[in-house]
C-alpha cells in the first residue's frame, strides 16, 4: 500500500470498491434466489469498506507497520515514529509524523493498550 501522493504523504490508498460493487451487481442481476442474500450482504460490506476515509486507512496501515516493528505503545510517541520509519525506510520524518497522527485518530485518542492518552493537548494554532 505504499506509493507517492502529495509531497508529504508516502502511503497511497487504493480503492477498488466501485469495481467490486459493479461485479457484484452484475452477479446479483443474474443470481438465483438462493444466492441473492449472500450477494446482497457482500454488496453492503463493499459499500461499508468503500466509505472508510483515506486517513483512517492510512492510520490502520501505520498501526500495522508499527506493530510489525515490535512497537505497541501510543502512536504519537517518538518511539512509534522511529518504529514506523524502521518498518518503512522510505518514509521521511514528516511523513511518519503525519501517519502517526492518522494512527492516533484511528485509536480515538487512546493508546495501543486501550487506555486514555495522558499527553497534554497541543495548543491550537492562531
ABEGO torsion letter per residue (X at the ends): XBEBBBAABABBBBBAAAAAAAAAAAAAAABBAAAAAAAAAAAAAAAAAAABBAAAAAAAAAAAAAAAAGBABBAABAAAAAAAAAABAABBAAAAAAAAAAAAAAAGGBBAAGBBBABBBBBBBX
